[in-house]
Amino acid sequence: MLHYIPIATTLFCVFFFIELLQHWRKNTASLHVLWWTIGIFFYGAGTVTESIHVLAGYSPVNFRVWYIFGALLGAAPLAQGTVYLLLKKRTANILSAVLIAVILTASILVLLSPLKPVTETGGRLGGKLLEWSYIRAITPFINIYAFIFLVGGAVYSAVLYYRTVIDKSKFWGNVLIAAGGLLPGIGGAASKFGHIEVLYITEFIGICLIHAGYQKMKESSAPSVHVNQNP
């Protein structure tokens, strides 16, 4: 039954995506919200490919899409939202250009790489299927970048809210987001050792925690400590 968890994750991401899209439409100048919306779209798109694998079995095309949406785009757009929240717009734009260039290059390599027989991973999805193994050396840089800004940014924000705002609801909101951002990374590490079920579980719990943190932040009446989030 664990292999059916991505289906639940996908459905939850659809709900979360619509919620964020409506949030962004209220103020289309909020680039951090736009990137978070894009991030949830790709998060859900990645779990769609996992759902297809569960329901229809292995497909080389689906595997390539899974690797691009999951390994390359699973957390980076969410992290980029935090970049626009914490840094100056010019700096964030430069980082966006670099990130997009790296992801596009890696995606092209994934599409062109020959694939090994799926029997080598026991029928599971995994980066070991890529014949050009050096591609797997690119993903850690993207994931470290995502970790620094998604998880690290949430921790940094939590510390600021704890120190400066009497209402601690936004502090706890950021704690939930940090935990939610960390879990899929743990699952991704486990999947490299063949435990893909751990990734499925952590993806679902992670997106639920991120959503809970988002709701807590959204419902709080406490002022934002970030200049880019204020009118």
Phi, psi and omega in degrees: 000337181299332182288348179266357180300321178304332179295316178295322179297317179300313181298320179293322179295325177299314178298314182294320179300314179298320180297315180291322179298318178294324177297314182294323182297337178289335178207088186291353176279351181280088183293332179294322178290322178300314179293324176295322178296315177299320180299316179293326177300311182288329175301312179292323179298323178295318180286337173299316180295326175294321178296318178299319180297321180293316187277325186246352181090183185290138174219130179303320179295314180296323178298315181298316179296319178301315183294319181292311183287324183274299186287324185265324186244006184298320184232341186301314179296324176298317179297324181294330174299318178292327176301315180290337178282322189264329188252169175294150185300320182297316178296317180297321178296319179296314179297324177297316180298317179294314181299315180297319179298317180295315182293319178297317179298312180296322181295319178298319178296320178297319180292330183268338185294135170296158182244145175279164176299139183295343179297339181291340177247015179068028180085359181270156173286139180184151182296342180295346179286342180285124179292322177276086188295339182294342177299325182292345177279344180280321186300325179300326179294319178294318182291324177294318176301314180296319181296316183300314186271324181285304181281311180297320179296321178293320178296316178301314179296321179299318179297316179299315180293324180294323184278328191247342184244130180294317177289117185269009183298320179288333173298310181292328176300316178290327176298317178296319179295319179298316179295318179295326178286333182282322187301313179299330177296321177295317178295322178297321177296320180293325182294332179293341178258015176094001182262069184293335180297327179296321178297317180301317182292313183291329176297316182292311180296321181299313182291328177294320179292319178298318179295318178298320177294319178299316180296319180296320177293317184294322184278345182287142177267359181292143179292151178283145177270357183256127181301320184291348182261352181265149179301000000 
